[in-house]
Amino acid sequence: MSTVVDKNASRHGSSLQQARLPGWAPYGLVVASVALGAGIGTALGMDNPFQMGLIAALVFIIASYALGVVVEGGRQAKNRLATSLVWVCFLLAVVPLLSLIWETIDRGRTVLDGYFLSHSMEGVQTILPGGGAYHAIIGTLEQVGLAALIAVPIGLLTAIYLVEYGRGRLAKAVTFFVDVMTGIPSIVAGLFILSFWIIILGFSYSGFAGAMALAILMMPIVVRSTEEMLKLVPDELREASLALGVPKWRTILKVVLPTAIGGITTGVMLAVARIAGESAPIVLLVFGAAGINNNPFEGAQSSLPYYIYEQWQLGNEASFNRAWAAALVLIAFVMILNLVARGIARWKAPKSGR
């Protein structure tokens, strides 16, 4: 019986096997779609490469689906259609980002050098070349550092409470307010500190005022990321520690936190990167300064977002160049923080093995 089945299967093997497109077919479709999109765009008088790219993407989606229907059948054609849509959406998301990075590098490198990084705008005529962003870099580092010092302990303790102790109405209220804080615009945090710290209490504009607004924005991110990392710690570790008679607070300190430290640190670094580029609360609270102010608790202070806003507002070629260079420095700072966060996550990730 098995011999007869094998003979029938070999005789009708072509009907049992589904035809497939060769592996090079998607790449060939990409080349053909790009060429066809450029041709259609040129024929229609388009001079924008992005418009031609959209035409090429539409041609690629239609061609891949049609070719899949003809060769592979409807089921595989739908699979290729979904795959094509995912790749096109990915490219549509990446192209503006790459364009922004390229434009910033191209225009920012004209004045970005050692002089720019080591000098301030003290005594520099804004319509003339010269000056730098050293005072803004110092301000950003101090303000972000103070915000982290405020937000990280509060966020960490809040997350520990919600995961390890939180029960009842208080925990629900804390969770609700954390969710609300996650969605508030940055300008609202700046207005709150402006009205409370400066108008009501009478303190002056300073880097510390800006740091408090940044801490408000950073806190819910730290709470949420830490909370998720603590939930990933297996309950067996807690139970084993408690079974040995270790107090709960010591179990959290010696078992739970060390286990989740990689994810917690990554979340903190990403939160710092998130607030480093905030401009609205900084414009309201630090007031700006052309010179170097190393004391964030007294007097006006600059920062990179404020410096970019200030230079762009001046509206001349020299100030535009300085604004682009400062934007490049800020992008590099945020990118370094993200790379550090990824490195920490990989370093602290559980090692797989037998």
N, C-alpha and C positions, 0 to 999 in steps of 0.2 A: 504493500500500500504506500509506504513512504517513497519507494522508487517512482511510482506513478505520479505522486504529488510533486516530487523533485523535477520530473520530466515536464509536467505541466507548467511548473513555475518557471523553468528555463525557457520553455516554448513561448510563454507569455510574459517574459521578463520585461519587455519594453513597456507593457501596459501597467506593470506593477511599480515601476520606478518613475518618480516625478521628474520632469525635465527642469533643469536649473540653468540660470544665467551664469556665464563664466565669471571668475573672480575679478577680472579686470573690467567688467561691464560698468559698475558704478563710476570708476575713474574715467572711463571713456565717455560716459554720459556727462560728467562734470565738465570735461574739456569741450565737448560738443555744445553743451548748454551755455558755457561762457562765450564761446565763439558766436553762437547764434544770438545771445543776448546783446553782445557788442554790435553785431551786424544790424539787429533790429533797432537798437538805440541810435546808431549812426544814421540809419535810413530815416528815422523819425526826427532827426536833428537834435538829439539829446547830447549834451556835453558833460553831464554829471555821471561819474562812474558809479555812484550809489544807485541811480535809476537803472542803469544798465545791469547792475548786480541783481536788482529786484526782478527784472525781466528774466535774467539767466536762472534765478532761483525758481521762478514760476515754470519756466521751460523744463528744468530738471525734475520738478515734482510731477508734472504731467507726463513727461517722457518715461520716467522710471515706473510710474503706475501703468501706463499703456503697454510698455514692453513687458512688464511682469504679467499682465493679463494675457498677452499673446503667447508667451513662452511658458510661464509657470502656473497659470491659472489664477482664479479670483482670490483664493485665500492667501497665497504668497504675494500677490499684487497688493493686497491691503497691508500686509506686513511691510512691504517695501515703501508704500505710501506713508505709513506711520514713521518709519525710520527716516525717510526723506524730510518729513515735516520737522522732526526733532533736530536733525542736522541744520536745516535752514534757520530754525528759530535760534539755535545756538550761535550760528554765524551772525544773525541779526543782532544778538545781544553782545557779541564780542567785538564786532566791527566798530561801533561807536566808542567802546572803551579803548581799543587800540588806536583809533583816530585821535582821541583825546590825549592819550599818553604820547603819541608821536608829535602832536602839535605842541604840547607842553615842553617836551625835550628839545624840539627844533627851535622854539622861540626863547626858551629859558636858558639854553646853553650859551647864548651870546654874551651874557654878563655874569654867568655863574662861575666864579673862580675863588681863589683864596682870599682876595680882597673883599669880595662880596660877603663871604662868610665870616669875616673877622672885623668888619666895620659897621657902624650904625649910620643913621641919617643926620647925626648932629652936625650942624653947620653946613649942610649940603643944600644947594639950590635944587629944588625939585625938578626944574625944567632942564637941568644939565645932567649929563651922565655922571656916575659916581655914587658913592654911598653903598650901603649894604644892609643886610638883614640880621646882623649879629644880635642886636637888641631884641628883635622879634623872636629869634630862636631861643634866646635866654628866657623870654617871657612865656613862650609855649611850653618849654620844659618845666618851668616852675609851676605854671598854672595846671598843667596836666598832672604833674607829680603831686601837688596838693590835693587835686580832685581825687586822685587814686588813694591817697592817704585817708581821705574822708569816706569815700564810697566803698572801698574794699572791705574794711572791717565791718561796717554796718551791713553791707550786702551779704557778707559771709555769715555773720551771726544770724541774720534774718533767714537765710536759707537753711541753716542748721536747725533753727527753731521750727520752721515749716515742715522739715522732713523728719526730724527726730522727736520733737515735742508737740508740734502743733495739732491741736484738736479743738473742735467746737467753734464758737462764733468768732473768737479772736483770730484764729488762724484763717477763717474764711474772710474776715475783714482785711487782714494783712495781704492775703492773696489778691483780693479785689483791688486794693490800692496799688499794689505792685503792677497789676495789669493796667490800671489807669495811668500810672507814671510811665509805663512803657510807650504809651501812645501820645503823650503830650508833646506839642511842638517845642523846639528849643527856645523860641522867642518867649514862650510862656514862662519857662524857667528863668530866663533873664529878667523878665518883667517882675517876677515874684521877688527875686533878690534885690532888684532895683527899688521896689516899693518898700520892702521890709528892711534891708540892710542900710540903704543909702538915704531914702526919704524919711522913714519912721525913726530908725535908730541914729541917723545923722552921720554915719561913717562916710568916708570919701571914696572916690573911684580908686580901684586898686586891682592888682592881679588876684588877690585873695577873693574878692567879690566875684570875679569871673570864674575862679576855681570852684566856688560854692555852686554856681549855676551848672557848671560841667559835672559836678558830683551828683546833682539831682538827675541829670541825664544818664549818668553812668550806673547809678545804683540799681535800677531795675534789671539792667543787663547782667550785672554781677549776680543778683539774686536768682534770676532764671537759669543762668548757665550753671551756677553752683548747685542749685536745687536738682537739676537734671543729673549732674554728675554724682551727687550723693545718693540719688535713687538707684543708680546703677551698681552701687556697692552691694554685694550679696548679703542677704540677711543672715546667712550662716556664719559669716565673720562676726557679726554683732552678737549672735547667740553664743558662739564659742567663747568670746571674751566675757560676756556676762555670766556664762556658766562657770567660769573660773573665779568668779567673785569680784571681777573688776568693776568699779563704779561706771555708770553710764557716761558721765562726762569724760572720764579717762578713756573709755572705749572709743568715744567720738574723737578724742584728741590723738590717740595712739594707733587706732585701727582704721576708722572710717576716713578721716582726713588724709592720712598718708596714702590710702588706696586710691582716692579720687584726686590727689594733688595735681596730676598731669592735666586732667580736664578742667579743674578749677583754674589753674594757671593760664591755660589756653583761653578760657573765657574772660579772665581779667585782661589779658593782653589784647584781645579783640575789642573789649569795652574801651580800653585806652585808645586804640586806633580809631574807634568810633567817635570819640569826643575830640580828638586832636584837630580835626578839621572843622569843628563848629565855629561859625562866625557870628550868628545873631546875638547870643548872650555876651560874647566878647565885645562886640561893637557897643553894646549898651553899658557895659560895666567897667572895662579897663581904661576907656577914654583915650588911649593911644599916647605915645611919647616918641619923640624923635631920637632921644638919647637912651643910654643904657641905664636901666633901673634894676639893680639886683635884689631889691627888697620888695617882694610881692605884697607885703602888708601895708605899705605906705606909698602913696603917690601913684600917678598914672603909669601904666605899663603897656607895652605893645605885645603883640603875638603875631604869628605867621598869618592866620586868617585875617586879622585886623590890618596887618601890613599890606596884604594883597588888596583888600578893599580900599585902603587909603591910597595906595599907589595907582590903582586903576581909576579912582575917582578924580585924580589930578588931570588925566586926559592928555598927556603929551607922550612922545615917543620914548623918552628916557624912563618915565615912570611906568609905562607899559612893559618895558624890558625888565625892570626890577620886579614888577608884579608876576610876570611869567617865571622868572628865576625863583622867586619865593614859592610859587605854586609847585615848581619842580622839587624844591627842598621838602615841602610838605608831603608830596606824593612819595618821595623817597623815605621819609620818616614813617609814614603809615605802612609802606611796603615792608620796611625792616621789621616793624612790630608784628605784621602778619607772618613773616617768615620765621621770626622768633617763636611765635605761638605754634606754628606748625612743627618746628623743630622740637619744642617741648612736648607736644602731643605725641610725636613719634618716639621721643626718648623715653617717655613715661608709659607708652602703650604696653599692654601685657604681651609678654614674649610667648609666641606659639611654639609648641614642641610636644614631644611625647613624654 
